[in-house]
Every structure is written in structure tokens, then in C-alpha cells.
Amino acid sequence: MKNNINVALYLKEGTLNASWSSGNQTIVIKYPFETGKIDQITNHIIDRLIAQNYETNVKYVICPGGIGKPLIQGVYFIDDNVVKEVQEQKWGVHVNNEVTLICSKLAKLLSATAIMCDPMSSDGLYVLNRITSHSDVKKYSRYHACEHQAAIYFMAKKLGKRPEELNIIVANIDDEVSVGAHQFGVCIDVNDVIGLEGPMGFKSSGDVPVAQLAMYTEKQDIDILRNDLRYKSGVKGYLGIDKPEKIDELVASGNSDAKLIADAVAYQTAKWIGSSAMCLKGNVDTIILIGKGIRSKSIINSLIPRIQKIATVECFEPNVIEYLLNVTTAVELSSCKILSVGRINNGL
């Protein structure tokens, strides 16, 4: 009789990680991610699974979901509705959309069930957070939800509590920066990273003065502009780099521009963390800093003194793969935890 295993997929810094447990061993395979190579990547993962686990049966394939219609936090079937939404990219463009498609295709080829956990469009926003300064411009909840929830999961375990007992601010400092105010396990306030709201990241612009941007757009094709703001701005736009280690090298060499931009990332992130604290009425148990930005001492040493009076600050990279595999274990114990996209959404 074959043993059941679950496979988790997670994309991090250009590498797709596929992982599963076999006995007491957790196996991780890494594959360079390229957009448009869905079939090639899927077949590579299957070949590795067959080579290392020929006596196993895959029950679930799980990934963080991409950007679809707004959903409450949770675990969802990746059904035809989800596949259609991420293929059309109606709700937003992100590489996690393709990871969702890989998850679906892989599950079908393995006769498994494809599920997604805390998709990027997870939405628990407080009603006042939905009101923008312009009546025709909507606010969306699009952020690194799975990374945030993984960080909260491990922090709650460390504190010996449940996420539902804590108020936590999570700041994911990465190519985009997302800062979420999590009240008793629900993200009630977060910047829309796909809408370029929030602090600047390693590649993304974040907030810019709207009137000046409007003047800038008159000279730019909209697709070129969108690509520039999402992938060529922020740290990369100023310094031409997007690696935290490189920032520290430049700062250590006496590069004043690198020091200024590192401080700017810290300053902007601190302002959003302060805003999140006000959303939680100052009742914050801890602040968690995650993402590749925490590898930059220049950024972190500038950021922590600005926020440490709010609450205890913790810096760590949550093991998202472990979190996803733990989620599948919980799902197996209670199948009612898997939701259907067609029934549960916030209707934005």
C-alpha cells in the first residue's frame, strides 16, 4: 500500500521550491523559475517525485495563492474558477499566479487535490480602510498574505498562544514591501502592493506624489510605466541593485547614496508600521520583520530604533514551506477547512 504525502510549492527570490515529507526527512527540490515555463517546471517536479518517492501517493499539492477575487483568509480548492482568474490576471499581475497554475497542473497529473493557502488577495480589511481619497478609486487587499500568516504562526507558537489571541504587525521588506496590521489573526489594514501603495521596496516604487506621477505618465506608455513602477523602481531605481547584501557592501565602502536609500527604506517602512499601530489603537503585542530586506544590516539598524517603542521587534524568515505542509496536515484532520472560491468572497 502506498503512503500518502503532500507537496508544497513556494516561490522565493526567483527559485521555485517544491517540498514534501518522506518518513522523518523533508525533501526540498529547487528549480529556477521562469515565467511562461509552466509545463517545463511541472514536468521537472514530477520527474523528481517519481525518482525519489516511487512508493508514495500525493494527496494534496499546496501553494500560496495568486491574485484572484477578494477572499477571506483560509485554504481554498484551486478549481476551474481559480485557474481562469489567475490566467486572465483580471485582479492583478504577479508571479504567484503562475505558481498557482503549476500547482493545479501538477495536482491533476498526480491525481491529487490542488489547494491554495492565504492567497495574495486575502481580504479582511476594516471598513474604513476601504475608503480611498478618491471616490472612483477602489482600495484592494493584495499583499504577501501567506508570508504574513506564516510569520504569525511561528511567532504564536514561540509565545505559546494562538494567532487569534494576538495583535501583530508584520512588515515584509522585499521587492515590494507589505505592512499588515493583524488584529486577533485577521489582517484589518495593509497596503496594496500590486496597486503600488506603501513603502518603496527593492524593485517597487510604493507611494509616489500623485500629481507629479500624473505629469510623468503623459510621457509614458501605460505598460512601460507599470513595468517601471513595479520592477525598476525603489532601491533598484536609485542604486541599480536589488540585493540587500550589495547595499551593505556599498554602505561599508562609504557610498553615501546607498546609506541614504537604506535609511529611506527604513524610514518609509517605519511610517507604515506606525500607521498600523494606530489601526490597532496602540495595542500591539509584537512587530515581525520578514523578507530579504532583513538581511541588510543597514536597513534593519536604521528601522528598529524608529519602531521599538511600539512593541518588541522580531526579525526572522518564516519557513513558509513548513507552514504550508502543516496546513495540509490540518486539512487532512478536518476537510471542512477547505473553502470553495465560488461561495466565499468579500464581493469587491
Secondary structure by P-SEA (a helix, b strand, c coil): cbbbbbbbbbbcccbbbbbbbcccbbbbbbbbccccaaaaaaaaaaaaaaaccccccccbbbccccccccccbbbbbbcaaaaaaaaaccccccaaaaaaaaaaaaaaaacbbbbbccccccccccccccccccccbbbbbccaaaaaaaaaaaaaaaaccccccbbbbbbbcccbbbbbbccccccccccccccccccccccccccccaaaaaaaaccccaaaaaaaaccccccccccccccaaaaaaaaaaccaaaaaaaaaaaaaaaaaaaaaaaaacccccbbbbbccccccaaaaaaccccccccccccccccaaaaaaaaaaaaaaaccccccccccccccc
